[in-house]
Amino acid sequence: MSSTRGNRTRLAALAAVVPLTLLAACSQGSASAGSEDGEIRMMVNLTDNLNQAYWQKLVKPFEDKTGLKVKIEGPTGKSVAESFPQQLAAGTAPDVIQSIFPDDDTAPELLDLSGEAWAKDTPMYEDYAMGDAHYAAGVGTQTQSLVYYNKAAFEKAGIAEAPTTWEELSADLAELKKAGYTPMQTAGDYMTGLQLQQIFHPTLNQAHPKWQSDVKGKELAVGDAYLPAFQKYADWIKSGYIAKSDVGLNPSQADGNFLAGKVGLYTNGSWFAATLDKAGKLPFEVGVFSPPVEEGKSYPGPQGATMADPYMVNKGAADPDAAKQLVEYLVTDAEAVKTQLTSDGVFRQGSDVEQSAVGAQIQGILDDAPELVAVGEGQGNVRLPVTGFNPKFTEVAQSLYTGASPADAAKAIDQWVDENR
């Protein structure tokens, strides 16, 4: 009991730094947000395609079968990630929470799903364990380490097949440049660091499995782990395979350059498949491959991935059993899973859901991956001893565009980690 009170104090402290107008919105919502008999409140991130109508249609078969009613709620703040801690602190949190993962502050307020047989075979279930507890169950994965390529550009450049080693990749970039294409499309904002991590995941995780844990245990320095990636990236910038001006490019503009057929290679996650599908017929055929590995290493390498469409159950739910029934339906019912897999670039190992041509390639890469590995700061029990790693890593990667050496970049990320442990 005392640990729960202490946790609520921390959550209240977090909520205290949020503008009073947002807290007022929480309080106003709480007056009418209490669960009615047989009603399950579920907070989701609402988007243009995952709107209220989408969610209501998704849960209707569950309502019809069980007689329970699901109340779909959007976040009271900017996002579910912002709103959930606020509502926990205010005592107005929903029964089921979609789209975010547990952390040290929220985990004590969540139900452990370890005893639920239906949860054990859901995607990346073990990867998101905290200690021996499992607070999240998901529908699928977002595959992070993918390289999309222009097959027409490859043909014009005389490249017969996708590269599997770094040496082959560098040679292909040179040929694409000669053929008049932007060899590798990059972008500014969050994309700079994200892309470098994405393309390096398979190599890094063969050299240092669970590298985030090694950093936490002070057995490995982040700078040492990423120095080879910094060196390759700096070489590509120097050779003109990456345009220096790309560091100021909006990610959506980078997407547009690839869609227009100007680009040879574009590192991105599985969510880009939805962008391609929405774009319709392109002037070229798109291929997808898993990033290269060091010469002599096994290919394909480990695939960077995150759980997609995660769901968690509030320990203080009005009816915890009903809330768990809803989550079980969302992550195991064949039709519910199919709906979610085809809505937003989400994939699931072994799935036979019909996909677009690009989606089918991604499904193959996911199914062939020897393992799925934690990305960035990590997840569950495989985590760095710092928060805010991704923005800092992007800053460091961008410094390579403005003259920092790979050694400088490695030193900068190590210094930041040491100062923020």
N, C-alpha and C positions, 0 to 999 in steps of 0.2 A: 504493500500500500504506500509506504513512504517513497519508494522509487517512482511510483506513478505520480505522486504529488510533486516530487522534484522535477519530473519530466514536464508536467503541466506548467511549472514555474518557468522552465527554460522556454517552452513554447509561448508562454505569455510574454516573455522578454523579447522573443523574436517578433511577435505581433506588435509589441509596443513601438517598434521602429517603423511600422507601416503607417502611412498617412491616416489621420483620424477619419477622413471621409470614407476610406475603405473599411475601417473597423465599424463605422456607422452602418455601412451597407450590410456587413455581416450581421450586426445586431438587429437591423430592421428585418433581414431575411429570416432570422431565427424565430421570430414570432409566429410565422406561418409554416416553418420548415419542419416542425415536429412530425414524426411518422404517425400516420393513422394506422388503425388495425389493418394488417395484411399489406402494408405499403413498405416498399424498400426504396430508400433514397440513394441514388447513384450520381456522383459528380463526374462529369466527363469534360474533356476539352472539345468544345464545339468549333468546327471549321466550316468552310464553304461547302465541302462535300459531306463531311461528317456532322450534319446539322441535326436539329431536334427531330425532324421527320425520319432521318436515317436511324437514329437510336431507338425511336419508338417502334419502328418497323422491326428492328433487330430483336427487341425484347418481347414483342407481342406473342409469338408462339409460347414463350415461357409463361406469360401471364395467362394465356388460354389454358395451358396444361395444368398449372398449379393453382389458379385462382388468386394468386398474389398480384399486386399492382406495383409497377416500377415507376418511380418518379424520377425523370431525367432532369438533372440540374447542371447548369453551366457554372464556371467559377465565379465567385463574387469579386475576386480581384482580377489581375491580368491573366492568370493561368491557374490550373489546378495546383501546380507546384507552390504557388504563392498563397492560394486560398486555403489549402488543407491545414497547414500549421495555424493559420489565423483562426479557423473554425474549431480546431481542436482546443486551442487556448480559450475560446469563447464558449465551449461546450455545445456547439451547434454543428459538429462535423457530420457528414453523411454516413450511410451504412457501408456503401461500396465506393471505392475510389479507383478511377481509371487513369492510365497514362503516366503515372509516376512510380517511383520505387521507394522502398523504406530507407530511412537513414537512422543514425544513432538517436536522434530526437523523436522521430515518429514511431520507430519500431515497437517501443513499449506500449503504444496505444493500439497496436494491430493484433489481429488473431493469427496465431501460428497455424499454418495449414499442413504441417508435417504429418499429421495423423489422417489426412484425407487421401484415400487411395487414388481418387480421380486426378489429383494434382501431380502425382509423381511422374507421369509420362508427358507432362506438358513441356513445351520448349524452354530450354535453358533453366529449368527448375532448380537444379543443383547449383548452377552458376551464380544465382542470386541469393543463395543461403547466407544468413548472418549468424555465425556460430553454427549451432545445429538447427536453428529455426528457419522456417520458410514462410515469408510473409506475402510473396507475390506469385501469382500464376498468370501465364501469358498465353496468347493465341499463336504467336509465331515469332519470327526474328526479323530484324532489319539487318541485312548483310552489309557490312561496312566496306570491305576491301574488294572493290570491283574496279576494273578499268574498261570503260566503254570506248569503242573505236569505230572509225569510219572505214568500212570495207572497201569503198571506192578509192579512198586515199591510199590504203594499203596496196591496192592493185596498181595504182598509178606509180607508187614508189617502189614497186617490185618486191613487196614483202609478201611471202607466200603464206605465212601462218603467224599467229600471235606469239610473242616472246615468252619464254619460260625462265630466263636468267637475266640478271642485270646487264650482262655484257650484250646479250641480244637486244634488250630494250634500248640501250644507248645507241647501238648500231641502227636500229629502226628509227629512232628519233632523228638521226643524221639524214637518213634517206627521205623521211617525210619533209624535212626542211628543204632538201634539194628539190623535192617535187612541188614546192610552193605552198605547203600547208603550215599552219601553226602546229608544231610537232606535239606539244602537250599544253592543253588549256588549263590555266590556273586562275585564281581570283583572289580578291582581297577579303576584308572582313574575316569572319570565322573560317572561311574556306581554306586559307593558306595553310594553317597548321593542321586542319582536319585532313586535307588531301595528303600531306606528307605522312601523317600517321597511318592513313588508310593504305597507302601503297607499300608501307614498310612493315605492316603487321605480320605478314607471313614469314618474312625474314627474321624480324626481331623475336618472334615467339618460337622460332626454332633455335636461335642462339641462346635465348634466355626465357624458357617457359615460365609463365606466371611472373614476369619481370616486375610487376608492381609490388608483389610480395617481397621480392629480393631487395627492392629499393627501400621498402618499409623496414626490413631487417638489417639494412645498411650493408648488405652483401653486394650491392650493385649501385652505381651512380647513374642517374638518368642520362647525364652527358655522355658517359661511356657507351650506354645502350644505343643512343641515337646519333653518335658521331658519324658512323658510316652513312646514315641517311642524310645528315647535313652535308657531308662531302659530296655525295651524289647530286644533291639538289643544287649546291653551289656550282658544280661542274656543268649542270644543265643550263643554269642561268648564264654562265660565262660563255657557253657554246651557242647561246641563242635558241635553245630548244624550248625555253620558257621565256616569254616576253617580260622584260622588267616592268613594263607599264601595267601588267596584269595585277600587280599588288594593289593597285587602286581601282580594280574592276569590281563592280557589283556582281555577286554570284548569279543573279538572274541574267545579267549580260553575258556571263561566261556560258550559261546554259544556251543562250541564243546563238552564240558563236558556233557551238557544236551543232545545234539543230540546223544552222545555215550551211553546214558542210565545209566550213573553213578549217576544221580542226582534225588532227589525226587521232590523238588520244585524250581521254578525259576521265580522270579518277573521280568516282562519286559512289554514293551508297545505293542500296536497292530502291530507295524512294525515287531515284531519278527515272526509274522505269515508268512511274505514273506520269511524269512530265513528258516522256517520249510518247506514251500512249495518247495523251491529250493532244500532242502536236499533230497527230494524224500522219499522213503519208509524207515521208521525207525524201529528198533528192538522192539518198544513198541508203544502203543497208547498214544497220547497226550490229556490231558484234560486241561480245562481253567476254572478258577473261579474268582469271584470278591473277593478282600481281605476281611478278617474278620473284625468284629466290636466288641465293648465292649459288655459284657454280658448284655442283656436286651435292647440293642439298635436295631433299625430296620435294617434288612438285606434284600437285599444288601444296602449298604450305597451309598452316592454320589460318582460319578465316576469322577476321575481326567481326564481331556481331554483338547486337544488343537485343534483349527481349522486346518484342513489339506487342502493343495492346496489353500491358500488364494490368492486373486487377488486384486490389487489396481489400480486406474486410476490417472495418473499425471494430475494435474490441467492445466499444460501447454501443454497438448497433442495437436498435430496438428489438430486433429478432435475429440474432446471429445465425441461427440455422437457416432461416430464409435467405439471408444475405449470402451465405455459403452456397446455397442451392443456385442462386442467380449466377455466381461466379463459375460454378461447375458447368452450368448450361453454356455460358459465354465461351469457355475455353475447351469444351469437349463435344458439344452438340455439333454434328456434321454440317448442318445447314448454317448454324450460327458462325462456325469457323469459316466456312466457305464465303459467307457474306463479308466477313472482316478481312479475309485474305485477298479478296478482289476489290477492296475499297480504297486502299492507300499504300500500295507498294509493299505489302507485308507478305512474307514467305514463311513456309514451315517445312522442315525436313521431311521427306517422304510423301509430301502432299501430291495428290493427283488432280488438283484443281486446274481447270483449263486456263492456260496463260497465253499472253501475246508471244510473238517470236522472241522478243527480248526477255520477257518474263520466263520463258521456258529455258533460256540459257542461264539465267540467274538461278533458277530452281536446280539445274544440273550442277552448277558450281557449289551451291549450298549442300546438295546431296553428296557430292564428291569430296567435300572438305574433310580432312582427317580429324579436325576438331574445331570447335568454336571457342574463341578466346576473348577475354575482357579487353576493352579499348579505353584509351585515355586514362582518366583517374582510376578506372577499374570498376568493379561491381561486386556486391556480396562480400565474401571473405578475401577476394583478390583486389586489394585497393592500395593506392598510394597513400602516404602519410600526410598528404596535403589536399586542400580543396582549391579550385580555381586553376587547375593545371592547364586545361585546354586553351583558355584565353592567353595565358602566359606563353604556352608553346607556340601559339600563332604569332605573338609578338617576336619571339626569338626567331622563328622561321622567316618572318618578314625582314628581319635585320640582315639576312643573307642577300637580299635584293639591294641593300644600301651599303655594301662593302664589308660587313662583318665576316670574319673567317669561320669555317666550320668549328675550329677550336674555340673561337670567341663564343659561338652559339652554345657549344657544350658547356663552357664555363658559366655562361649566364643562366642556363636552366638549372645547373647544379647549385649555384649560389642562391637562386630563388627557392629551390626545394629546401636547402639547409636553413634558410631564414624563416620558412613558413611551416616547418614540421610541427 
